[in-house]
Amino acid sequence: MFHVHTDKLGFIFQLEFSYNSLNLHIHKLLCCSIIMQDVFRRREKKYLITSEQGAALQKLIGCYSAMDQQGEYLVQDLYYDTADWDLICKSIEKPSYKEKLRLRLYGEYNDESQGFLEIKRKYDGIVYKRRIAFPLSELKNRCLRETVSAGDSQISREISYFLQINPVSEKIHIAYKRTAYNGIEDKGLRITFDRDIVFHLCYLNGNIFSEYNPENGSQILDPNQVLMEIKTESAIPLWLTCALSENNIFPVSFSKFGVCYVRHISKLQGLQERKNVA
């Protein structure tokens, strides 16, 4: 054991390390593949619109916002839940507080892909999203819990605790094409348009992130529908509020995971239960 004493401006700091704990800490830093973390706090509103409404809105939005540099891009989400779907069942009951865990990939999967593991909480109408990023190749050699526990950040510890108290596993894969805009003056404004949203149950698909094809899997939206999301740190700007009103566009309660469960998965569960009874 060694001690370091510093006396500066009347303050005394004492640091104590044991060689064992120091070596353990260094080992964790060397082994940890978590390379970044993000925190978001914002209000989110969702709208189901037609392709024509989306095209008209994007022309107006382009005057106040800048499109993401990559243009339209692929988003893949892997949602986790318990064997009995406890998390999504609680979520669709619309409690004041709810949370979910998902692993997100931007673009097609390859050996260098980076994944974003997100714990998303909603309380009193405000969404709190906390996420960490790591190479998806890590999941080839160890499970998600081991990968997360290797991190040493506050968010890593939060997700590790979530995984300890919730026996979750990969349940559903959702993929879609997204176009996104970020406010030019209002830096807290982000608007996204999602189309061709399809999902697979994970046990039907050997690779958690497969090659995207909107003709494979089950479609969530009608062919001419687009899901628009407006994300703000405060109120929706006046110019956008007026545009929504003029086009008779109103917010809806919509969750991709929730819609998949209510319209598809719960029906499959009911069919399986009837088969078991028979």
Secondary structure by P-SEA (a helix, b strand, c coil): cbbbbbbcccbbbbbbbcaaaaaaaaaaaaaccccbbbbbbbbbbbbbbcaaaaaaaaaaaaaccccccccbbbbbbbbbbcccaaaaaaaaaccccccccbbbbcccccccbbbbbbbccccccbbbbbbccccccccccccaaaaaaacccaaaaaaaaaaaaccccccbbbbbbbbbbbbcccccbbbbbbcbbbbbccccccccccccccccccccccccbbbbbbbccccccaaaaaaaaaacbbbbbccaaaaaaaacaaaaaaaaaaaaac
